[in-house]
Amino acid sequence: MLAQGVGNTEIIVVLLYLLTIVYLGYLGWRRTKSASDYMIAGRQIHPFVMAMSYGATFISTSAIVGFGGVAGMFGMSLLWLTFLNIFVGIFIAFVFLGGPTRRMGHLLDAHTFPELLGERYQSKFIQVFSGLVIFICMPLYAAAVLIGGSEFIATKFDIQYQAALLLFSVIIAAYVVMGGLKGVMYSDALQGSIMFIGMIVLLIMTYSKLGGVKAAHSELTTMANIPSLFGKIGFKGWMAMPEFGWGESKYELWWIVISTIVLGVGIGVLAQPQLAVRFMTVKSKKELNRAVLVGGIFILIMTGVAFVVGSLSNLYFYKHEVITGKIISKTENVGVIAKKERDIEAKIPCTLLHIDINDDGVPDVDIVEKGHDVVKDGKVVLPASVLMPAAEVTDLGDGTVEVKPKAISFLRAVVKTKTGDWMFNTDSIIPTYVTRALPGWFGLLFLVTLLSAAMSTLSSQFHTVGTSIGRDVYETITGKHGHGIGITRLGIIIGIVIAVLLSSYARGGYFIARATAIFFGLCASAFLPAFFGALFWKRMTKTGAITSILVGFIITAFWLLFIKDKEARAIGLCYALFEKHSLLLDKPNWSVVDPIVIALPISIIVAVVVSLISKPPSEEHLNKCFRGV
């Protein structure tokens, strides 16, 4: 099946790429002589390598596949996230946070983000608790990235999703366990360069396919008049912002896009442990300054292209896609899942076409031929025939047909789940677009691009998971410093296993973007006030930091468990206790607001107030932390 799906040339290219990555992991292993080498690359990393590693770690299949797919649903309003990624994630992070983080990390001999906080506040509790939060919660973010990579591998190589997931996970485990942060950062620099080239080519080819920049944007603007599944929650077209306001359901999309996607990820990047540790890998502030331009351009291209192409994919599928092949079979009047959550399974009845485009007798493309009205008690409750595409099918003779799906991206991304159900899958929009719209050679380049994006981020995530349990928990509790590398590697393996299990069961419902936003928002609410206070406010106290971290964590957890509908419904605790999926479900908008909107401001206020009324740190310790400032 694998060889039939892609051919020998593509397999050889991917194997060469993987062998190169394994070699870089081996190179990192040979140069890893100490805990400092394993955890922070010996503090001697070149600024280009650091910038590319930071960018490649920040941008993953989560951004390209997951958020690109969300842009396919909701449009270019996601470009506000690109703005925050550059302004906050690069400019503020490098110019204002990078230098103090690097300097304090050196002065306190900190090897991890939790250790930096723990040493600054002279608190083992902060280091251990932060390490546990990262160890327990980061696999959720890693699962989002794993799904993004596995979705494209499965699509490109024509193999089952579960097989792609297993193969991908084994490759990741092999080189991150072996190489430590040196191996990870060497790989990141190569992978970041491949990602950059791949996304530039993707943007150029997309505009070329759609008649140029002006024509593509003009046509996409006119498509705002097409009936939308998301119209009731404020969708106004792929070139427009959702409707803004408060108190009615028609404003919910605005709060989903802005609070969860833009703010949750855009601000949360500042407190990402796997990114903050990058600042501790360079030897001077000058290297950080030199990395700003490289990092800014990299983030602009990676996220900007993903969001623009995701939005424009609607234009391609609706007006330009033509499928030529043989109809192998039809699935008549089957319910395709449009939304699946606890106690909710919204299915749209459709007729599906299964088309063989390679003349091998196996269906390669699954599309909606037409939708059917949803009828309940003899009444039409959803005019699906209006909302759903009606494909144009032309008989060319000899059993061959020409099909124009005329579908928007969300309704074009039809996949079959492991239970045999059919589902509209947001995370399949970008893989489907690249596979269908662009030449085979670019599919290979983009496959390597996505492999690079996923592997660079996952390796850093799992490395952070491992050091959190090895350095921050095991060594801090036992006092056996320098002896935690074995536990670190074990922690990496445990993190990979958890992430794979999550990835195996969590597909659909734009899970990639949601999981990423949850982790980023949690880190911001729990760690950001303590992190800023550690670097910039000498009056910030141990008590203030501990209280802020706990308050940010608890409010975020409470909001996810009892308020935010999608997450609370999936977990089920709120319903088990109160027989309601969200305590504020009957209050419009509240159930879609992200926890960061509530938790972060409260966490900041608590940090300031408690610090002002508690005993300040000793001058001796502050002199140690801020020496030379």
C-alpha positions as MATLAB code, in Angstrom:
seq = 'MLAQGVGNTEIIVVLLYLLTIVYLGYLGWRRTKSASDYMIAGRQIHPFVMAMSYGATFISTSAIVGFGGVAGMFGMSLLWLTFLNIFVGIFIAFVFLGGPTRRMGHLLDAHTFPELLGERYQSKFIQVFSGLVIFICMPLYAAAVLIGGSEFIATKFDIQYQAALLLFSVIIAAYVVMGGLKGVMYSDALQGSIMFIGMIVLLIMTYSKLGGVKAAHSELTTMANIPSLFGKIGFKGWMAMPEFGWGESKYELWWIVISTIVLGVGIGVLAQPQLAVRFMTVKSKKELNRAVLVGGIFILIMTGVAFVVGSLSNLYFYKHEVITGKIISKTENVGVIAKKERDIEAKIPCTLLHIDINDDGVPDVDIVEKGHDVVKDGKVVLPASVLMPAAEVTDLGDGTVEVKPKAISFLRAVVKTKTGDWMFNTDSIIPTYVTRALPGWFGLLFLVTLLSAAMSTLSSQFHTVGTSIGRDVYETITGKHGHGIGITRLGIIIGIVIAVLLSSYARGGYFIARATAIFFGLCASAFLPAFFGALFWKRMTKTGAITSILVGFIITAFWLLFIKDKEARAIGLCYALFEKHSLLLDKPNWSVVDPIVIALPISIIVAVVVSLISKPPSEEHLNKCFRGV';
ca = [
       0.000    0.000    0.000;
       2.801    2.431    0.903;
       4.707    1.906   -2.334;
       1.507    2.101   -4.377;
       0.545    5.354   -2.688;
       3.663    7.401   -3.344;
       6.271    5.657   -5.429;
       9.910    4.767   -4.902;
      11.329    8.256   -5.450;
       9.261    9.787   -2.690;
      10.035    6.960   -0.288;
      13.777    7.337   -0.948;
      13.682   11.121   -0.411;
      11.818   10.766    2.891;
      14.182    8.022    4.069;
      17.192   10.216    3.250;
      15.613   13.045    5.219;
      14.957   10.793    8.204;
      18.499    9.387    8.071;
      19.832   12.960    8.150;
      17.722   13.721   11.228;
      18.903   10.532   12.939;
      22.498   11.493   12.134;
      21.989   14.937   13.708;
      20.589   13.228   16.786;
      23.691   10.997   16.865;
      25.910   14.051   16.441;
      24.174   15.685   19.408;
      24.645   12.482   21.427;
      28.395   12.413   20.674;
      28.731   16.037   21.793;
      26.591   15.592   24.893;
      29.068   15.185   27.739;
      27.177   16.734   30.640;
      23.733   17.628   31.973;
      24.307   21.161   30.671;
      24.909   19.795   27.174;
      21.798   17.599   27.349;
      19.432   20.235   28.743;
      20.650   23.599   27.405;
      23.151   22.610   24.678;
      26.177   23.805   26.666;
      25.086   27.484   26.338;
      27.111   27.821   23.111;
      24.479   27.797   20.361;
      24.907   30.043   17.275;
      22.241   32.803   16.977;
      20.955   31.511   13.617;
      20.591   28.014   15.050;
      18.859   29.425   18.148;
      16.459   31.574   16.091;
      15.575   28.730   13.743;
      15.249   26.329   16.667;
      12.950   28.782   18.493;
      10.852   29.298   15.375;
      10.749   25.631   14.412;
       9.811   24.724   17.989;
       7.107   27.399   18.096;
       5.647   26.606   14.668;
       4.570   23.038   14.093;
       1.924   21.033   12.303;
      -0.303   22.535   14.979;
       0.028   25.891   13.200;
       0.242   24.633    9.618;
      -2.321   21.824    9.662;
      -4.411   22.586   12.756;
      -4.697   26.378   12.652;
      -4.488   26.361    8.842;
      -7.555   24.115    8.920;
      -9.316   26.474   11.322;
      -8.567   29.302    8.865;
     -10.256   27.123    6.253;
     -13.355   27.167    8.465;
     -13.323   30.715    9.830;
     -11.144   32.731    7.459;
      -8.359   35.283    7.611;
      -9.374   36.699   10.977;
      -6.720   34.291   12.250;
      -4.068   36.632   10.831;
      -4.398   38.579   14.086;
      -2.634   35.577   15.603;
       0.229   36.070   13.146;
       0.513   39.675   14.336;
       0.655   38.595   17.986;
       3.059   35.776   17.177;
       5.516   38.280   15.703;
       4.947   41.186   18.086;
       4.686   39.112   21.267;
       6.329   35.815   20.393;
       9.367   37.333   18.668;
       9.770   41.064   19.388;
       8.742   41.160   23.045;
      10.160   37.703   23.740;
      13.594   38.337   22.211;
      14.035   42.048   22.946;
      12.603   42.185   26.470;
      12.570   38.622   27.843;
      15.469   36.957   26.059;
      18.337   38.914   27.605;
      17.133   38.824   31.232;
      16.207   35.124   30.898;
      19.631   34.270   29.487;
      21.456   36.350   32.095;
      19.509   35.090   35.100;
      19.696   31.528   33.819;
      23.468   31.827   33.691;
      23.757   33.499   37.105;
      21.566   30.880   38.812;
      22.922   27.979   36.722;
      19.368   27.078   35.716;
      18.892   24.321   33.166;
      15.098   24.367   32.795;
      12.247   26.864   32.959;
      10.898   25.505   36.307;
      14.428   25.540   37.726;
      14.813   29.206   36.743;
      11.632   30.089   38.651;
      12.551   27.834   41.561;
      16.027   29.332   41.957;
      14.823   32.917   41.561;
      12.192   32.493   44.282;
      14.233   30.019   46.384;
      11.345   27.599   46.238;
      11.557   23.861   45.662;
       7.755   23.808   45.581;
       7.654   26.127   42.560;
      10.180   24.019   40.678;
       8.508   20.689   41.491;
       4.937   21.928   40.937;
       5.839   23.637   37.656;
       7.675   20.517   36.531;
       4.652   18.348   37.306;
       2.267   20.707   35.467;
       4.474   20.580   32.391;
       4.972   16.808   32.597;
       1.246   16.136   32.952;
      -0.155   18.758   30.562;
       2.360   19.080   27.733;
       1.483   15.669   26.203;
      -1.887   17.251   25.296;
      -0.070   19.850   23.189;
       2.229   17.150   21.822;
      -0.830   15.115   20.819;
      -2.072   18.077   18.784;
       1.213   18.190   16.876;
       1.297   14.401   16.431;
      -2.189   14.457   14.924;
      -1.182   17.165   12.451;
       1.841   15.218   11.205;
       0.023   11.898   11.155;
      -2.953   13.315    9.230;
      -0.715   14.371    6.356;
       1.385   11.197    6.391;
      -1.788    9.129    6.220;
      -3.161   11.241    3.370;
       0.063   11.361    1.359;
       1.151    7.746    1.789;
      -2.392    6.352    1.580;
      -2.072    4.429    4.831;
      -4.310    4.226    7.876;
      -4.128    7.097   10.354;
      -3.230    4.761   13.232;
      -0.285    3.289   11.291;
       0.975    6.774   10.399;
       0.734    7.799   14.052;
       2.737    4.799   15.247;
       5.445    5.210   12.606;
       5.811    8.923   13.278;
       6.012    8.460   17.053;
       8.791    5.859   16.806;
      10.904    8.189   14.647;
      10.454   11.074   17.081;
      11.348    8.917   20.087;
      14.505    7.621   18.459;
      16.332   10.878   17.996;
      15.101   13.025   20.888;
      15.876   10.384   23.531;
      19.333    9.942   22.079;
      20.418   13.474   21.276;
      19.365   15.793   24.103;
      18.957   19.483   23.332;
      22.040   19.639   21.112;
      20.614   16.984   18.828;
      17.232   18.697   18.961;
      18.583   22.136   18.056;
      20.829   20.879   15.250;
      17.782   19.147   13.783;
      15.620   22.236   14.359;
      17.944   24.442   12.293;
      17.730   22.087    9.306;
      14.006   21.517    9.754;
      13.275   25.231   10.122;
      15.092   25.951    6.851;
      13.078   23.254    5.055;
       9.838   24.599    6.565;
      10.613   28.135    5.397;
      11.276   27.062    1.811;
       8.248   24.772    1.727;
       5.833   27.473    2.912;
       7.178   30.092    0.480;
       6.639   27.681   -2.399;
       3.149   26.819   -1.070;
       2.102   30.492   -1.074;
       3.452   31.155   -4.580;
       1.827   28.044   -6.050;
      -1.509   28.752   -4.369;
      -1.769   32.261   -5.790;
      -0.616   30.970   -9.171;
      -3.322   28.290   -9.080;
      -6.015   30.838   -8.210;
      -5.115   33.516  -10.774;
      -2.946   35.823   -8.676;
      -3.249   37.730   -5.410;
      -5.888   40.254   -6.473;
      -8.127   37.753   -8.261;
      -7.936   35.185   -5.462;
      -8.835   37.648   -2.704;
     -11.572   39.258   -4.785;
     -13.216   35.907   -5.558;
     -12.944   34.753   -1.950;
     -14.647   37.964   -0.835;
     -17.613   37.292   -3.119;
     -18.001   33.815   -1.606;
     -19.247   35.409    1.635;
     -22.761   35.089    0.204;
     -22.624   31.282    0.224;
     -24.851   29.789    2.972;
     -22.622   28.713    5.852;
     -22.841   26.139    8.604;
     -21.318   28.788   10.882;
     -23.611   31.693   10.029;
     -25.600   31.463   13.265;
     -22.467   32.048   15.387;
     -21.366   35.169   13.525;
     -19.460   33.997   10.424;
     -19.391   36.774    7.792;
     -17.039   35.331    5.187;
     -13.428   34.228    4.916;
     -12.147   37.766    4.287;
     -14.036   39.364    7.199;
     -13.930   39.372   10.972;
     -16.759   37.510   12.740;
     -19.567   39.643   14.126;
     -18.502   41.347   17.361;
     -20.623   41.806   20.445;
     -21.733   40.203   23.690;
     -24.804   38.404   24.950;
     -26.129   36.610   21.853;
     -25.103   33.386   20.140;
     -24.288   35.264   16.931;
     -21.204   36.682   18.654;
     -19.744   33.347   19.709;
     -17.399   32.893   16.746;
     -15.698   36.207   17.545;
     -14.982   35.011   21.089;
     -13.770   31.634   19.833;
     -11.362   33.236   17.361;
     -10.131   36.114   19.520;
     -10.107   34.731   23.072;
      -9.110   31.127   22.396;
      -7.044   31.250   19.222;
      -5.560   34.750   19.116;
      -5.125   35.590   22.815;
      -4.701   32.057   24.130;
      -1.861   31.231   21.769;
      -0.602   34.748   21.047;
       0.064   35.611   24.703;
       0.710   32.094   25.942;
       3.853   31.843   23.831;
       5.704   34.054   26.351;
       5.448   31.400   29.050;
       6.224   28.331   26.968;
       8.912   26.390   28.852;
      10.339   24.762   25.719;
      10.789   28.218   24.151;
      12.090   30.082   27.217;
      14.882   27.545   27.626;
      16.150   28.511   24.144;
      17.214   31.877   25.537;
      19.520   30.085   27.967;
      21.386   28.333   25.141;
      23.229   31.401   23.805;
      26.299   32.981   25.361;
      25.459   36.703   25.093;
      22.691   39.260   24.498;
      24.209   40.074   21.107;
      23.251   36.644   19.783;
      19.646   37.282   20.820;
      19.529   40.644   19.042;
      20.909   39.048   15.879;
      18.190   36.382   16.056;
      15.207   38.809   16.118;
      15.072   39.497   12.374;
      15.492   35.836   11.439;
      12.813   34.790   13.927;
      10.344   37.497   12.882;
      10.536   36.707    9.167;
      10.291   32.994    9.900;
       7.112   33.357   11.991;
       5.545   35.736    9.446;
       5.993   33.247    6.625;
       5.059   30.137    8.590;
       1.825   31.339   10.205;
       0.822   33.940    7.618;
       1.071   31.474    4.748;
      -0.788   28.741    6.659;
      -3.709   31.046    7.505;
      -3.924   32.630    4.042;
      -3.724   29.292    2.227;
      -6.222   27.711    4.620;
      -8.711   30.474    3.825;
      -8.036   30.363    0.069;
      -8.518   26.593   -0.030;
     -12.260   27.350    0.049;
     -11.943   29.111   -3.298;
     -10.054   26.197   -4.836;
     -12.485   23.513   -3.684;
     -15.577   25.552   -4.543;
     -14.611   26.920   -7.958;
     -11.457   25.254   -9.294;
     -11.194   21.615   -8.239;
     -11.854   19.022  -10.929;
     -11.585   15.305  -10.183;
     -11.240   12.857  -13.067;
     -11.565    9.131  -12.440;
     -13.952    6.243  -12.019;
     -16.688    6.088   -9.414;
     -15.948    2.901   -7.491;
     -18.987    3.137   -5.239;
     -21.587    5.394   -3.659;
     -22.637    5.594   -0.040;
     -26.262    6.626   -0.123;
     -27.852    8.865    2.497;
     -25.195    8.364    5.172;
     -24.924   10.664    8.190;
     -21.587   12.486    8.064;
     -20.507   13.807   11.462;
     -20.231   17.593   11.498;
     -19.970   17.923   15.275;
     -19.257   15.227   17.835;
     -19.078   15.838   21.554;
     -20.452   14.164   24.648;
     -24.219   13.791   24.192;
     -23.998   15.613   20.853;
     -23.508   13.967   17.490;
     -24.706   16.239   14.726;
     -24.824   14.319   11.458;
     -25.706   15.685    8.052;
     -27.250   13.138    5.666;
     -25.276   13.007    2.429;
     -24.583   10.825   -0.555;
     -20.844   10.197   -0.872;
     -18.878    9.369   -4.015;
     -15.754    7.203   -3.781;
     -13.554    7.864   -6.808;
     -10.515    6.026   -8.179;
      -8.169    8.540   -9.826;
      -5.186    6.204  -10.283;
      -6.990    3.451  -12.203;
      -5.973    0.849   -9.635;
      -9.463   -0.139   -8.591;
      -9.111    1.490   -5.148;
     -10.994    4.695   -4.199;
      -8.584    7.601   -3.694;
     -10.989   10.502   -3.187;
     -14.142   10.679   -1.060;
     -16.484   13.611   -1.675;
     -20.056   14.683   -1.017;
     -22.204   14.258   -4.118;
     -25.187   15.958   -2.516;
     -26.742   16.696    0.843;
     -30.186   15.728    2.075;
     -32.607   17.630    4.288;
     -32.646   16.664    7.942;
     -36.220   15.641    8.725;
     -37.670   15.201   12.210;
     -41.310   14.390   12.929;
     -42.139   15.021    9.313;
     -40.608   18.504    9.308;
     -37.374   19.752    7.777;
     -35.236   20.941   10.699;
     -32.050   21.529    8.681;
     -32.109   22.323    4.966;
     -28.879   20.453    4.312;
     -29.586   20.420    0.599;
     -29.096   24.189    0.706;
     -26.009   24.228    2.920;
     -24.329   21.169    1.421;
     -22.606   21.073   -1.966;
     -24.201   19.463   -4.974;
     -21.326   18.117   -7.038;
     -21.362   18.405  -10.818;
     -20.739   14.970  -12.360;
     -20.044   14.674  -16.113;
     -19.775   11.286  -17.822;
     -16.698   11.163  -20.093;
     -17.328    7.647  -21.349;
     -15.472    4.378  -20.690;
     -16.645    4.551  -17.096;
     -14.689    7.759  -16.466;
     -16.309   10.838  -14.950;
     -15.345   14.440  -14.345;
     -16.468   15.722  -10.954;
     -16.536   19.298   -9.658;
     -17.209   19.030   -5.882;
     -18.222   22.728   -5.477;
     -17.660   22.444   -1.716;
     -16.174   24.761    0.872;
     -13.099   23.402    2.655;
     -14.829   22.043    5.758;
     -17.345   20.079    3.678;
     -14.616   18.842    1.321;
     -12.486   17.288    4.085;
     -14.383   14.003    4.439;
     -12.549   11.227    6.312;
     -13.424    7.808    7.629;
     -12.850    7.226   11.332;
     -11.508    4.034   12.878;
     -15.078    3.156   13.928;
     -16.195    3.235   10.278;
     -18.139    6.504   10.530;
     -17.696    9.370    8.071;
     -16.696   12.776    9.435;
     -15.970   16.314    8.258;
     -12.488   16.817    9.699;
     -11.049   20.335    9.986;
      -7.553   18.969   10.477;
      -7.736   17.285    7.048;
      -8.333   20.547    5.129;
      -4.672   21.435    4.512;
      -3.538   17.841    3.719;
      -6.463   17.449    1.315;
      -5.769   20.796   -0.361;
      -2.064   20.102   -0.875;
      -2.718   16.580   -2.133;
      -5.448   17.633   -4.578;
      -4.481   21.131   -5.721;
      -0.736   20.980   -6.134;
       1.680   18.820   -8.166;
       3.012   15.540   -6.802;
       6.558   16.881   -6.444;
       5.294   19.671   -4.201;
       3.360   17.137   -2.150;
       6.707   15.504   -1.433;
       8.299   18.840   -0.489;
       5.344   19.682    1.731;
       5.466   16.239    3.319;
       9.071   16.891    4.321;
       8.036   20.395    5.456;
       5.373   18.966    7.742;
       7.666   16.230    8.996;
      10.168   18.982    9.839;
       7.527   21.130   11.529;
       6.158   18.290   13.611;
       9.493   16.730   14.517;
      11.106   20.019   15.520;
       8.268   20.895   17.890;
       7.673   17.373   19.216;
      11.334   16.798   19.962;
      11.422   19.981   22.031;
       8.135   19.164   23.731;
       9.248   15.686   24.732;
      12.658   16.994   25.762;
      10.882   19.499   28.033;
       8.582   16.777   29.391;
      11.617   14.642   30.218;
      13.662   17.371   31.885;
      10.614   18.449   33.899;
      10.275   15.059   35.554;
      14.013   14.291   35.643;
      15.592   17.599   36.607;
      12.725   19.518   38.200;
      10.939   16.756   40.084;
      13.309   13.811   40.636;
      16.553   15.719   41.256;
      14.860   18.453   43.285;
      13.111   15.980   45.587;
      16.027   13.539   45.960;
      18.851   16.085   45.877;
      20.796   13.850   43.467;
      21.788   16.573   41.056;
      23.354   15.469   37.793;
      21.911   11.959   38.087;
      18.523   12.554   36.484;
      19.330   11.977   32.802;
      18.075    8.385   33.004;
      14.814    9.582   34.589;
      14.665   12.328   31.963;
      14.830    9.804   29.151;
      12.224    7.650   30.878;
      10.008   10.734   31.225;
      10.361   11.395   27.492;
       9.172    7.875   26.713;
       6.212    8.221   29.106;
       5.301   11.571   27.530;
       5.411   10.040   24.049;
       3.179    7.141   25.106;
       0.584    9.492   26.642;
       0.627   11.761   23.583;
       0.206    8.797   21.225;
      -2.768    7.502   23.221;
      -4.410   10.940   23.130;
      -3.701   11.242   19.402;
      -5.251    7.874   18.752;
      -8.635    8.863   20.167;
      -8.889   12.627   19.602;
      -9.645   13.448   15.971;
     -12.078   16.021   14.646;
     -13.662   19.088   16.207;
     -10.552   21.170   15.368;
      -8.823   19.341   18.244;
      -5.340   20.476   17.195;
      -6.096   24.183   17.629;
      -8.084   23.616   20.841;
      -5.403   21.479   22.506;
      -2.681   23.967   21.568;
      -4.699   26.888   22.931;
      -5.426   25.026   26.186;
      -1.750   24.408   26.915;
      -0.601   27.881   25.865;
      -3.335   29.531   27.928;
      -2.566   27.376   30.959;
       1.124   28.303   30.826;
       0.278   31.999   30.499;
      -2.165   32.027   33.411;
      -0.015   29.922   35.730;
       3.543   30.985   34.880;
       3.571   34.358   33.106;
       3.147   36.688   36.141;
       5.767   34.745   38.106;
       8.089   34.726   35.077;
       7.792   38.491   34.475;
       8.138   39.171   38.194;
      11.241   37.018   38.391;
      12.948   38.972   35.625;
      11.767   42.555   36.148;
      10.412   43.126   39.676;
      12.732   42.646   42.611;
       9.834   43.085   45.014;
       8.143   39.954   43.668;
       8.210   37.436   46.502;
       8.214   33.682   46.863;
       4.733   33.812   48.419;
       3.424   36.042   45.631;
       4.828   33.722   42.951;
       3.443   30.554   44.550;
       0.004   32.120   45.058;
      -0.086   33.455   41.490;
       0.923   30.106   39.990;
      -1.674   28.214   42.020;
      -4.454   30.728   41.339;
      -3.732   30.789   37.593;
      -3.653   27.001   37.438;
      -6.781   26.478   39.562;
      -8.923   29.052   37.716;
      -7.855   27.640   34.351;
      -8.641   24.098   35.491;
     -11.993   25.178   36.944;
     -12.940   27.001   33.748;
     -12.060   24.016   31.567;
     -13.883   21.579   33.859;
     -17.036   23.554   34.561;
     -17.460   26.551   32.217;
     -16.010   26.133   28.716;
     -18.523   23.908   26.993;
     -16.387   21.893   24.565;
     -13.781   20.937   27.157;
     -16.203   20.535   30.095;
     -18.475   18.374   27.946;
     -15.567   16.177   26.828;
     -14.312   15.667   30.396;
     -17.778   15.080   31.832;
     -17.094   16.046   35.465;
     -19.454   19.025   35.394;
     -22.312   16.888   34.123;
     -21.583   14.142   36.647;
     -21.812   16.645   39.521;
     -24.475   19.101   38.320;
     -26.171   17.387   35.344;
     -25.137   20.361   33.207;
     -22.377   20.301   30.600;
     -21.403   23.860   31.538;
     -22.494   25.915   34.523;
     -22.939   28.917   32.205;
     -24.314   27.114   29.163;
     -27.541   29.118   29.368;
     -25.572   32.388   29.398;
     -24.646   33.272   25.795;
     -20.917   33.610   25.002;
     -19.568   32.634   28.432;
     -19.273   28.969   27.509;
     -16.931   29.736   24.585;
     -14.706   32.311   26.330;
     -11.181   31.019   26.892;
      -9.889   30.675   30.499;
      -6.985   33.049   29.800;
      -9.409   36.002   29.655;
     -10.363   35.380   33.291;
      -7.400   33.529   34.799;
      -4.490   35.697   33.621;
      -5.750   39.070   34.924;
      -6.605   37.508   38.305;
      -3.214   35.769   38.432;
      -1.454   39.110   37.781;
      -3.447   40.934   40.470;
      -2.765   38.174   43.002;
       0.959   38.209   42.225;
       1.201   41.969   42.825;
      -1.016   42.181   45.910;
       0.454   39.163   47.729;
       4.005   40.274   46.948;
       3.352   43.739   48.386;
       1.988   42.358   51.664;
       4.557   39.562   52.104;
       8.194   39.641   53.199;
      10.521   40.807   50.396;
      13.455   38.653   49.208;
      16.830   39.186   50.860;
      19.196   41.710   49.312;
      21.888   39.040   49.158;
      19.745   36.767   47.004;
      18.571   39.628   44.793;
      22.175   40.661   44.219;
      22.907   37.102   43.112;
      19.938   37.074   40.702;
      20.460   40.558   39.244;
      24.240   40.846   39.393;
      25.517   43.241   36.759;
      22.098   44.832   36.103;
];
